[in-house]
Amino acid sequence: MIETIKSTLIIFHGVVCVLLVLAVLFGPSKTDDLGSMFGGSSESVFGADSSSFLSKLTKWLGSIFIITSLVLGFIYVKFDKQSVLQERIELFEEKEEVSDIE
């Protein structure tokens, strides 16, 4: 049950990460907008009043990113009780033992 929740949350976290990166890239900057890079004027890519929408979207996605990060951290500490590094070391040791036999 917890594995399904963990897998779903990891996928959701990845989607939020990609959307957050896109929201930051398309957001207004201090010098020029991303739209001017494509041979346009200094107008915004999404219209005249998109900075308000993009800034709100960035704030919401950032908040969701932080919350999902904390929840994933809690799940790994509470239910796995083992770090990712320890898992990799054990996997490497198992492979090493198998290669010694041959």
C-alpha positions as CSV (number, residue, x, y, z in Angstrom):
1,M,0.0,0.0,0.0
2,I,2.7,2.5,1.0
3,E,4.7,1.6,-2.1
4,T,1.8,2.6,-4.3
5,I,1.5,5.9,-2.5
6,K,5.2,6.5,-2.7
7,S,5.4,5.7,-6.4
8,T,2.4,7.9,-7.2
9,L,3.9,10.8,-5.1
10,I,7.2,10.5,-6.9
11,I,5.6,10.7,-10.3
12,F,3.5,13.7,-9.1
13,H,6.6,15.3,-7.7
14,G,8.4,14.9,-11.0
15,V,5.5,16.5,-12.9
16,V,5.4,19.4,-10.5
17,C,9.2,19.8,-10.9
18,V,8.9,20.1,-14.7
19,L,6.0,22.5,-14.5
20,L,7.8,24.6,-11.9
21,V,10.9,24.9,-14.2
22,L,8.7,25.9,-17.1
23,A,6.8,28.5,-15.1
24,V,10.1,30.0,-14.0
25,L,11.5,30.1,-17.5
26,F,8.4,31.6,-19.0
27,G,7.9,34.1,-16.2
28,P,8.8,37.8,-16.4
29,S,12.4,38.8,-15.8
30,K,14.0,42.0,-14.8
31,T,15.5,42.7,-18.3
32,D,13.6,40.9,-21.0
33,D,10.9,38.3,-21.5
34,L,11.5,34.9,-23.0
35,G,9.3,36.0,-25.9
36,S,11.8,38.5,-27.1
37,M,14.3,35.6,-27.7
38,F,12.1,34.4,-30.5
39,G,12.4,37.5,-32.6
40,G,9.5,39.4,-31.1
41,S,9.2,42.6,-29.3
42,S,9.3,43.0,-25.5
43,E,5.7,41.8,-25.2
44,S,5.0,38.7,-23.2
45,V,4.5,35.3,-24.7
46,F,1.1,34.8,-23.0
47,G,-0.4,38.2,-23.6
48,A,-0.4,41.5,-21.8
49,D,-1.4,40.4,-18.2
50,S,0.3,37.1,-17.9
51,S,2.9,38.0,-15.3
52,S,0.3,38.0,-12.6
53,F,-0.9,34.5,-13.6
54,L,2.6,33.1,-14.0
55,S,3.8,34.6,-10.7
56,K,0.8,33.0,-8.9
57,L,1.4,29.7,-10.7
58,T,5.1,29.8,-9.7
59,K,4.2,30.4,-6.1
60,W,1.6,27.5,-6.0
61,L,4.0,25.1,-7.8
62,G,6.8,26.1,-5.4
63,S,4.6,25.4,-2.4
64,I,3.4,22.1,-3.8
65,F,7.1,21.2,-4.5
66,I,8.1,21.9,-1.0
67,I,5.2,20.0,0.5
68,T,5.7,16.9,-1.7
69,S,9.5,17.0,-0.9
70,L,8.7,17.0,2.9
71,V,6.1,14.2,2.5
72,L,8.5,12.1,0.5
73,G,11.2,12.6,3.0
74,F,8.9,11.7,5.8
75,I,7.8,8.5,4.0
76,Y,11.4,7.4,3.4
77,V,12.4,8.0,7.0
78,K,9.3,6.5,8.5
79,F,8.8,3.4,6.4
80,D,12.1,2.6,4.7
81,K,14.5,3.3,7.6
82,Q,17.3,3.1,5.2
83,S,18.9,5.7,3.0
84,V,19.3,5.5,-0.7
85,L,23.1,5.4,-0.3
86,Q,22.8,2.3,2.0
87,E,20.6,0.6,-0.6
88,R,23.2,1.2,-3.3
89,I,26.0,-0.1,-1.1
90,E,24.2,-3.3,-0.3
91,L,23.3,-3.8,-4.0
92,F,27.0,-3.2,-5.0
93,E,28.1,-5.7,-2.3
94,E,25.7,-8.3,-3.6
95,K,27.0,-7.9,-7.1
96,E,30.5,-8.1,-5.9
97,E,29.8,-11.4,-4.1
98,V,28.3,-12.9,-7.2
99,S,31.3,-11.9,-9.3
100,D,33.7,-13.5,-6.8
101,I,32.0,-16.9,-7.3
102,E,32.6,-17.0,-11.0
